Every structure is written in structure tokens, then in C-alpha cells.
Amino acid sequence: MTDLFVVGNGFDLYHGLPTRYIDFLSFIGNWNIFWENYKNIESGEEELQFSVRLSEYNELIPETMMDFAVHSGHYKYENLEFINAHIDNSWIQYFLKRQLGGTNWIDFESEIYNVLRLVEKYYSEFIPEMRKRKDIPIKYIPRDMSFVISIFENKCPDGYEDLTRRTLDEHSLTAEEIKKNKRLLLETMKSELDNLIRCLRYYLFEFVTSIKIEKYSEQIKELSIVNLLNFNYTYTYATVYGKTKLNQHHRIHGDCLEEDMVLGIPDEAFPDTLDYIYFQKYFQRIQKRTGNVYKTWISAPDFRVRTLDDVPINVYIMGHSLADSDQGILKDIFLNDFVQKITIYYHSQLAYEQQVINLISMFGKDYVIEQTGKERIIFEKLEEPVSGMIR
């Protein structure tokens, strides 16, 4: 059996790519810098990959947008036009106004989850309570809930109503009207999420994957032939380390080359309703056909069980926080009898501690103590990247 290499967003960050959630927001916030320069350059350079200026911490900055514009001949105009037409996307505006403190993709997904929980509370608790009071609920609505509604209601179709602005009672507002109102809001949120994902796809495809990568990891270079389980939307491993040691590649969350990117909330969210199914990762994986090929890499054929002759699998994980939004997939790996050893790379003491905390949250302290004690799970510090290209 071939070893398994699992990569998350930290893998791209290690190689100097601006794939943080805040980089995408910075890209949107500085879009006009690119757009104006792009339109004023008659014939830009068309290099396949090129260098751009980033911050000391490889963050996207205004100068990056100017460097992107120089290569105007590189981009597909329709993709740029789509981004320009959706700068006012409701989810993007929500994130910009919230100014979240996190830096990883998981923060996008966590905040989407928070918004949807507010929506569910609004319709299943707040509105029913206001109907009992027979009052105008605008003065009672929590600030976070009001903020969410104010962002999305302008994009809602005819028929949607801000229910907090009129007197509510059981006669003036029926259960069917509440259900319809909720459906219209969620349909708008879904449509806006689809457009957000498309903008994100074009950011990664047109801009991020165009950045020349001039660093690599000796530790990763030394890995034997691997099956790659890629949680990212990019293809950095093949770009940097080549395809000679890459046996199979499973893009579990889709790929910026295709229209199949998955961005959503945990599979276990909202267990008592299907109202939010379009936002859940497992549904998006089914809908976009990203599959579960990785399971065939770590399991025996159905007609037999594991034997002593089976070659054990070594798993290597780099750049994944081990947060519970992907726990279904991670449990398939960590609890698998075929997996002999799991090496988790970390870049800092803080990251190491957070990964341990996330494992404890997912599996419990006894499991983590046992698995690390017998060194089935080990943590290995990442060395600084080597400058240059692999020869």
C-alpha cells in the first residue's frame, strides 16, 4: 500500500502563497487598484508564472495588485468581469464588515455556520416568541441577528419581508408565511454563497496559482511515493515536487480548475432539519461529485479482512488544523486499522498546541494520550523552507 499525504491550507502558506481567508478579503478590498491598472495597460505580459510583491509574512498587499495588473495578458477577461460584478456579494460584504480575527479558511466556514445558526434561531425561536407578545419586534431583535438580516435582505426576491418591522401575532402571520420567508432568505444566501465560491475560485485560479513558487521542504521532498488527499483548491504539491512521486490525487474539496469547489458548514450541523443542506460540506461533495476515493487507499477490498501480509500505511499531515469541520474524513484516517503511523507536521509551538487541542476535541483525551504515548501519532517540527527550485 502507498503512504498517504494529507495537505491543508497551511501547505500553501508554507510555500509562500497568499491563500489565507484574509488575503482573499484583501484582494477584494484592493480590487480597484488592480482593475484600474489592468484596464489602462494595453498589452500586459503573458508569463505562465511570475513573481509579485507580498508582505514580510507573504500576505497580499496593495502592491501585489499592481504587480498582478502588469500581467494583464495572462487573465481570462470573463473571469475578471465576474469578480468585478460581484464585489457587492452579500457574504463578502458581511465578512468585510465583521473584520474577523482568524486567518485560516476554517474561519470562513465557522462564520457561515454562525450566520446560519442565527437564521435558525430567528425563525424557530425569536419570531414565534414575538407572535406571542403581539408586538413590533424591531426593538427586541439581537444586534447580531439584525446585522445578518440587514446584509442579506437587499438581495432577497420579491415576497421576502423583514418580519421585525410590523406587529406580529398568530392571526396576522401564519406558520406558512414564516416558512416561505425563511426559504426566500436561505435561497438568497445559497445563491450568494455560490457567487462567493466562484469569486474565490477565480482568485485562486487566475492569481494565486500564477505566483512563482521558489521554496520547498526537504522533509516533504524526502517522502516516498504518496497518495495525496488534498483539502486545498490548488495543486501546489504537483507544481513544486512534481508528479513522479504522486501516485493518486484526490481533491476532496474540489479544485479551482473546475467548478466543483466545496465551502460550507460541518456535516453534523443542524441534525433536525434539511433546511441548510445546501450549505453542508457532505452535500456539496455529493452535489459536485468530489467523491470519497481516499477511502479505497486505506481499506481492504470488501471480500477480505486485514491480514499480516498487508503493508501498513504511513500517514503524513501538513498544513491541516485538524479542526472538526472535516472530522468525518479525519476519523476515517485516525481510526483505521491499516494506518500504522501518523506524522503531523507543525510550524510553531502555538500551532502544535492547537492541533493537539483539536485532536482531543475530536477523539477525547484518553485516545490522544494513548496514541501519542505509543508513538502511533507523532508531531514533527517543520524545518524552514529551502529557497529555490527542486533539482
C-alpha positions as CSV (number, residue, x, y, z in Angstrom):
1,M,0.0,0.0,0.0
2,T,1.1,3.6,-0.8
3,D,1.6,6.1,2.0
4,L,-0.9,8.9,2.4
5,F,-0.1,12.6,2.4
6,V,-2.8,14.9,3.7
7,V,-2.4,18.7,3.0
8,G,-4.5,21.7,4.2
9,N,-4.2,25.4,3.7
10,G,-1.0,25.6,5.8
11,F,0.8,23.7,3.0
12,D,0.2,26.5,0.5
13,L,1.1,29.1,3.1
14,Y,4.4,27.4,3.8
15,H,5.2,27.7,0.1
16,G,4.6,31.4,0.2
17,L,1.1,31.6,-1.4
18,P,-1.5,34.2,-0.2
19,T,-4.3,31.7,0.4
20,R,-5.4,33.0,3.8
21,Y,-9.0,33.9,4.1
22,I,-7.8,37.5,4.9
23,D,-5.8,37.5,1.7
24,F,-8.9,37.0,-0.3
25,L,-10.7,39.8,1.5
26,S,-7.7,42.0,1.0
27,F,-7.8,41.1,-2.7
28,I,-11.4,42.2,-2.8
29,G,-10.8,45.3,-0.7
30,N,-8.0,46.4,-3.1
31,W,-9.7,45.2,-6.3
32,N,-10.0,48.7,-7.7
33,I,-6.2,49.1,-7.7
34,F,-5.9,46.0,-10.0
35,W,-9.0,46.8,-12.1
36,E,-8.0,50.4,-13.0
37,N,-4.4,49.5,-13.7
38,Y,-5.5,46.4,-15.7
39,K,-7.8,48.4,-17.9
40,N,-5.0,51.0,-18.6
41,I,-2.4,48.5,-19.7
42,E,-2.7,47.9,-23.4
43,S,-0.8,44.6,-23.7
44,G,0.5,43.1,-20.4
45,E,3.0,40.3,-20.0
46,E,1.7,36.7,-20.5
47,E,4.2,34.6,-18.4
48,L,2.8,31.4,-17.1
49,Q,4.0,32.1,-13.6
50,F,5.6,35.3,-12.2
51,S,6.7,36.9,-9.0
52,V,4.7,39.5,-7.1
53,R,5.4,41.6,-4.0
54,L,3.9,40.3,-0.8
55,S,4.3,41.4,2.8
56,E,7.0,40.0,5.1
57,Y,4.5,37.3,6.1
58,N,3.5,36.5,2.5
59,E,0.3,38.4,2.8
60,L,-1.4,40.1,-0.1
61,I,-0.9,43.9,-0.1
62,P,-1.9,46.8,-2.5
63,E,1.5,46.4,-4.3
64,T,0.5,42.8,-5.1
65,M,-2.5,44.1,-7.0
66,M,-0.3,46.4,-9.1
67,D,2.1,43.5,-9.9
68,F,-0.9,41.4,-11.0
69,A,-2.1,44.1,-13.3
70,V,1.3,44.2,-15.2
71,H,0.5,40.7,-16.5
72,S,-2.9,41.7,-17.9
73,G,-2.5,39.4,-20.9
74,H,-2.4,36.4,-18.6
75,Y,-6.1,36.5,-17.4
76,K,-9.3,35.4,-18.9
77,Y,-11.4,38.6,-19.1
78,E,-14.8,36.9,-18.4
79,N,-13.4,35.7,-15.0
80,L,-12.2,39.2,-14.1
81,E,-15.5,40.7,-15.2
82,F,-17.4,38.3,-12.9
83,I,-15.4,39.3,-9.9
84,N,-15.9,43.0,-10.7
85,A,-19.7,42.4,-11.0
86,H,-19.9,40.7,-7.6
87,I,-17.8,42.9,-5.4
88,D,-21.0,43.7,-3.6
89,N,-21.7,40.0,-2.8
90,S,-23.5,39.8,0.5
91,W,-21.2,37.2,2.1
92,I,-18.2,39.2,1.1
93,Q,-19.7,42.4,2.5
94,Y,-20.6,40.5,5.7
95,F,-17.0,39.3,6.1
96,L,-15.5,42.7,5.4
97,K,-17.7,44.4,7.9
98,R,-17.2,41.7,10.6
99,Q,-13.4,42.1,10.3
100,L,-12.8,38.6,11.7
101,G,-9.6,38.0,13.6
102,G,-8.9,34.5,12.3
103,T,-6.5,33.8,9.4
104,N,-7.4,30.3,8.1
105,W,-10.1,29.0,5.7
106,I,-11.9,27.5,8.6
107,D,-12.8,31.0,9.8
108,F,-14.9,31.4,6.6
109,E,-16.7,28.2,7.3
110,S,-17.2,28.9,11.0
111,E,-18.7,32.3,10.3
112,I,-21.0,30.9,7.7
113,Y,-22.1,28.4,10.4
114,N,-22.6,31.2,12.9
115,V,-24.8,33.2,10.5
116,L,-27.0,30.2,9.7
117,R,-27.4,29.4,13.4
118,L,-28.7,33.0,13.8
119,V,-31.1,32.4,11.0
120,E,-32.4,29.3,12.6
121,K,-32.8,31.0,15.9
122,Y,-34.6,33.9,14.2
123,Y,-37.2,31.7,12.7
124,S,-37.6,28.9,15.2
125,E,-37.4,31.0,18.4
126,F,-37.4,34.7,18.0
127,I,-40.3,35.1,15.6
128,P,-42.6,32.6,17.4
129,E,-41.9,34.4,20.7
130,M,-42.8,37.8,19.1
131,R,-46.0,36.4,17.8
132,K,-47.0,35.5,21.4
133,R,-46.2,39.1,22.5
134,K,-48.3,40.6,19.7
135,D,-45.8,43.4,19.4
136,I,-43.4,45.0,16.9
137,P,-40.2,43.0,17.5
138,I,-37.7,45.5,16.0
139,K,-36.8,46.8,19.4
140,Y,-36.1,43.3,20.8
141,I,-34.1,41.8,18.0
142,P,-30.5,41.0,19.0
143,R,-27.8,43.0,17.3
144,D,-26.1,40.1,15.5
145,M,-29.3,38.9,14.1
146,S,-30.3,42.4,12.9
147,F,-26.9,42.7,11.3
148,V,-27.3,39.5,9.3
149,I,-30.7,40.4,8.1
150,S,-29.6,43.9,7.1
151,I,-26.8,42.5,4.9
152,F,-28.8,39.9,3.0
153,E,-32.3,41.4,2.8
154,N,-31.4,43.7,-0.1
155,K,-30.7,40.8,-2.3
156,C,-33.8,38.9,-1.4
157,P,-36.5,38.5,-4.1
158,D,-40.0,40.0,-4.1
159,G,-42.1,38.3,-1.4
160,Y,-39.4,38.4,1.3
161,E,-40.2,40.7,4.2
162,D,-38.3,41.9,7.3
163,L,-40.7,40.5,9.8
164,T,-39.4,42.6,12.7
165,R,-40.9,45.8,11.3
166,R,-44.6,45.0,11.8
167,T,-46.8,43.8,14.6
168,L,-46.8,40.1,14.8
169,D,-49.5,37.7,16.1
170,E,-50.9,34.3,15.3
171,H,-53.5,35.8,13.0
172,S,-51.5,38.3,11.0
173,L,-48.6,35.9,10.4
174,T,-49.2,32.3,9.6
175,A,-46.7,29.4,10.0
176,E,-46.7,29.0,6.2
177,E,-45.7,32.7,5.7
178,I,-42.8,32.2,8.2
179,K,-41.7,29.1,6.3
180,K,-41.8,31.0,3.0
181,N,-39.9,33.9,4.4
182,K,-37.2,31.6,5.7
183,R,-37.0,29.8,2.4
184,L,-36.5,33.1,0.4
185,L,-33.8,34.2,2.7
186,L,-31.9,30.9,2.6
187,E,-32.2,30.7,-1.2
188,T,-30.6,34.2,-1.4
189,M,-27.9,33.1,1.0
190,K,-27.2,30.0,-1.1
191,S,-27.1,32.0,-4.4
192,E,-24.7,34.5,-2.8
193,L,-22.6,31.6,-1.4
194,D,-22.4,30.2,-4.9
195,N,-21.1,33.5,-6.3
196,L,-18.7,33.9,-3.4
197,I,-17.2,30.5,-4.2
198,R,-16.9,31.4,-7.9
199,C,-15.1,34.7,-7.0
200,L,-12.8,32.7,-4.7
201,R,-12.2,30.2,-7.5
202,Y,-11.1,32.9,-9.9
203,Y,-8.9,34.5,-7.3
204,L,-7.1,31.2,-6.8
205,F,-7.0,30.1,-10.5
206,E,-6.2,33.4,-12.1
207,F,-4.0,35.0,-9.5
208,V,-2.6,32.7,-6.7
209,T,-1.7,29.8,-8.9
210,S,0.1,32.2,-11.2
211,I,2.6,33.1,-8.5
212,K,6.0,31.6,-9.0
213,I,6.9,29.3,-6.0
214,E,10.6,29.4,-5.2
215,K,10.8,27.4,-1.9
216,Y,10.3,23.8,-0.9
217,S,10.5,21.5,2.1
218,E,13.3,18.9,2.4
219,Q,11.1,16.9,4.7
220,I,8.3,16.6,2.1
221,K,10.8,16.1,-0.7
222,E,12.1,13.0,1.1
223,L,8.7,11.3,1.3
224,S,8.3,8.2,-0.8
225,I,5.5,7.8,-3.4
226,V,2.3,9.0,-1.9
227,N,-1.4,9.2,-2.5
228,L,-2.3,12.9,-2.0
229,L,-5.5,13.8,-0.1
230,N,-5.8,17.5,-0.9
231,F,-8.1,19.7,1.2
232,N,-7.0,22.7,-0.8
233,Y,-8.3,24.0,-4.1
234,T,-4.8,24.4,-5.6
235,Y,-2.3,21.9,-7.0
236,T,0.8,23.2,-5.2
237,Y,2.3,19.7,-4.5
238,A,2.5,18.8,-8.2
239,T,3.8,22.2,-9.1
240,V,6.6,22.1,-6.5
241,Y,7.5,18.5,-6.1
242,G,6.5,17.1,-9.5
243,K,4.3,14.2,-10.3
244,T,6.9,11.4,-10.2
245,K,6.2,10.6,-6.5
246,L,2.5,11.3,-6.8
247,N,0.5,8.0,-7.2
248,Q,-3.0,9.3,-7.0
249,H,-4.5,12.7,-6.2
250,H,-7.9,13.2,-4.5
251,R,-9.2,16.8,-4.3
252,I,-11.7,16.2,-1.6
253,H,-13.0,19.8,-1.6
254,G,-12.7,20.3,-5.4
255,D,-10.3,22.2,-7.5
256,C,-10.0,25.8,-8.7
257,L,-9.6,24.4,-12.2
258,E,-13.1,23.0,-12.1
259,E,-16.5,24.3,-11.0
260,D,-16.6,21.9,-8.0
261,M,-15.2,23.8,-5.0
262,V,-16.7,22.9,-1.7
263,L,-17.0,25.5,1.0
264,G,-19.5,25.1,3.8
265,I,-20.5,24.0,7.3
266,P,-19.9,20.8,9.2
267,D,-21.7,17.6,8.2
268,E,-23.2,17.3,11.7
269,A,-24.7,20.8,11.7
270,F,-28.5,21.1,12.0
271,P,-29.3,17.4,12.6
272,D,-33.0,18.1,12.9
273,T,-33.7,19.9,9.6
274,L,-32.7,19.7,6.0
275,D,-33.2,23.5,5.5
276,Y,-29.5,24.1,5.5
277,I,-28.4,21.0,3.5
278,Y,-27.0,23.1,0.5
279,F,-24.5,24.7,2.9
280,Q,-23.2,21.4,4.3
281,K,-19.9,20.0,3.1
282,Y,-21.1,16.4,2.7
283,F,-24.0,17.5,0.4
284,Q,-21.7,19.7,-1.7
285,R,-19.3,16.8,-2.1
286,I,-22.1,14.7,-3.4
287,Q,-23.6,17.6,-5.5
288,K,-20.2,18.4,-7.0
289,R,-19.1,14.8,-7.3
290,T,-15.8,15.1,-5.4
291,G,-16.2,11.5,-4.2
292,N,-14.5,9.5,-1.5
293,V,-11.7,7.9,-3.4
294,Y,-9.4,8.3,-0.4
295,K,-11.3,5.5,1.4
296,T,-10.0,3.0,-1.2
297,W,-6.5,3.9,-0.2
298,I,-6.9,3.0,3.4
299,S,-9.2,0.0,3.3
300,A,-9.0,-3.7,2.3
301,P,-11.2,-4.9,-0.6
302,D,-14.7,-5.9,0.6
303,F,-14.1,-9.6,0.1
304,R,-11.4,-10.0,2.7
305,V,-10.2,-8.6,6.0
306,R,-6.8,-7.2,7.0
307,T,-4.0,-9.9,7.2
308,L,-0.5,-10.0,8.5
309,D,0.7,-9.7,4.9
310,D,-0.8,-6.3,4.4
311,V,1.7,-3.5,4.1
312,P,0.9,-0.9,6.8
313,I,0.2,2.7,5.7
314,N,2.1,5.7,7.0
315,V,0.2,9.0,7.0
316,Y,1.8,12.4,6.8
317,I,-0.3,15.6,7.5
318,M,0.9,19.1,6.7
319,G,-1.0,22.4,7.0
320,H,-4.3,21.0,8.3
321,S,-5.6,22.4,11.6
322,L,-7.4,19.1,12.4
323,A,-10.5,21.1,13.2
324,D,-13.8,19.3,13.5
325,S,-15.3,20.7,10.2
326,D,-13.5,17.8,8.5
327,Q,-13.9,15.3,11.3
328,G,-15.7,12.7,9.2
329,I,-12.8,12.3,6.9
330,L,-10.2,12.6,9.6
331,K,-11.8,9.9,11.7
332,D,-11.6,7.6,8.7
333,I,-7.9,8.0,8.8
334,F,-7.1,8.2,12.5
335,L,-9.3,5.2,13.5
336,N,-8.2,3.0,10.6
337,D,-6.5,-0.3,11.4
338,F,-4.4,-0.2,8.2
339,V,-2.7,3.1,9.4
340,Q,0.5,2.3,11.3
341,K,1.8,5.7,12.0
342,I,0.6,9.3,11.6
343,T,3.2,12.1,11.4
344,I,1.7,15.6,11.9
345,Y,4.0,18.5,10.8
346,Y,3.7,21.8,12.7
347,H,5.3,25.2,12.1
348,S,5.1,26.7,15.6
349,Q,4.5,25.8,19.2
350,L,1.2,27.5,19.1
351,A,0.1,25.5,16.0
352,Y,1.3,22.3,17.6
353,E,-0.8,23.0,20.8
354,Q,-3.9,23.9,18.7
355,Q,-3.6,20.7,16.7
356,V,-3.4,18.7,20.0
357,I,-6.4,20.5,21.3
358,N,-8.4,19.8,18.1
359,L,-7.5,16.1,18.3
360,I,-8.7,16.0,21.9
361,S,-11.9,17.7,21.0
362,M,-12.4,15.1,18.2
363,F,-11.3,11.9,19.9
364,G,-11.0,12.6,23.6
365,K,-8.0,12.9,25.8
366,D,-7.6,9.2,26.5
367,Y,-7.2,8.4,22.8
368,V,-4.7,11.2,22.2
369,I,-2.6,10.2,25.3
370,E,-2.6,6.6,24.3
371,Q,-1.8,7.2,20.6
372,T,1.0,9.7,21.2
373,G,2.3,7.6,24.1
374,K,2.9,4.6,21.8
375,E,4.1,6.9,19.0
376,R,1.4,5.9,16.5
377,I,0.7,9.7,16.4
378,I,3.9,11.8,16.4
379,F,4.4,15.6,15.9
380,E,7.3,16.8,13.9
381,K,8.5,20.4,13.6
382,L,8.7,21.7,10.1
383,E,12.1,23.0,9.1
384,E,12.4,26.3,7.4
385,P,11.7,26.1,3.6
386,V,14.7,25.9,1.3
387,S,15.0,28.7,-1.2
388,G,15.0,27.8,-4.9
389,M,13.5,25.1,-7.1
390,I,13.9,21.4,-6.6
391,R,16.6,20.0,-8.9
